[in-house]
């Protein structure tokens, strides 16, 4: 998909206390992935996933895939309204 060194983490992404490492984990181990509207020329993706492997906590990450292959994470926040169990069998949305 993409390497961590290709990922930029903006100040706005850090606003809700999610780290770049946690956002990257959620992006590379997503529960869901959806393309959303973004800036012209970008491919903007919404990722929902766990911030690491030992939690049921769920975060959302919005990232813009730039034409020059850089990935810019511009939004990351907890989603306590979403609950996914690690076994993949239980979900409340």
HUSULQUI-V428644 format. One record per pair of residues at least 24 apart in sequence whose C-alpha atoms are under 8 Angstrom apart, sorted by sequence separation. I is the first residue (numbers start at 1). GAP is how many residues later the second one is. D is the distance in Angstrom with one decimal. If there is no record, write none. Layout:
# HUSULQUI-V428644
i->I gap->GAP d->D
i->I gap->GAP d->D
This chain:
# HUSULQUI-V428644
i->25 gap->24 d->8.0
i->26 gap->24 d->5.3
i->42 gap->24 d->5.1
i->58 gap->24 d->6.5
i->25 gap->25 d->7.4
i->26 gap->25 d->5.2
i->41 gap->25 d->7.3
i->42 gap->25 d->6.4
i->58 gap->25 d->6.6
i->25 gap->26 d->5.7
i->26 gap->26 d->7.1
i->38 gap->26 d->7.5
i->41 gap->26 d->6.8
i->57 gap->26 d->6.9
i->58 gap->26 d->7.1
i->1 gap->27 d->7.8
i->24 gap->27 d->8.0
i->25 gap->27 d->6.1
i->56 gap->27 d->6.8
i->57 gap->27 d->7.5
i->22 gap->28 d->8.0
i->23 gap->28 d->6.2
i->56 gap->28 d->6.0
i->22 gap->29 d->4.4
i->56 gap->29 d->5.6
i->21 gap->30 d->8.0
i->22 gap->30 d->6.3
i->56 gap->30 d->6.3
i->55 gap->31 d->7.7
i->26 gap->33 d->7.2
i->26 gap->34 d->7.8
i->27 gap->34 d->7.1
i->26 gap->35 d->7.4
i->23 gap->36 d->7.8
i->23 gap->38 d->6.3
i->23 gap->53 d->6.7
i->18 gap->58 d->6.1
i->18 gap->59 d->6.2
i->13 gap->60 d->6.3
i->16 gap->60 d->6.8
i->17 gap->60 d->7.3
i->18 gap->60 d->7.6
i->13 gap->61 d->4.6
i->14 gap->61 d->7.5
i->15 gap->61 d->7.9
i->16 gap->61 d->5.4
i->8 gap->62 d->7.3
i->10 gap->62 d->7.2
i->12 gap->62 d->5.8
i->13 gap->62 d->4.0
i->14 gap->62 d->6.9
i->16 gap->62 d->7.7
i->6 gap->63 d->7.3
i->7 gap->63 d->6.1
i->8 gap->63 d->6.1
i->9 gap->63 d->6.1
i->10 gap->63 d->6.2
i->11 gap->63 d->7.6
i->12 gap->63 d->6.2
i->13 gap->63 d->5.1
i->6 gap->64 d->5.2
i->7 gap->64 d->4.7
i->8 gap->64 d->4.7
i->9 gap->64 d->5.0
i->10 gap->64 d->5.4
i->13 gap->64 d->7.8
i->6 gap->65 d->6.1
i->7 gap->65 d->5.8
i->8 gap->65 d->6.1
i->9 gap->65 d->6.6
i->10 gap->65 d->8.0
i->7 gap->66 d->7.1
i->2 gap->69 d->7.9
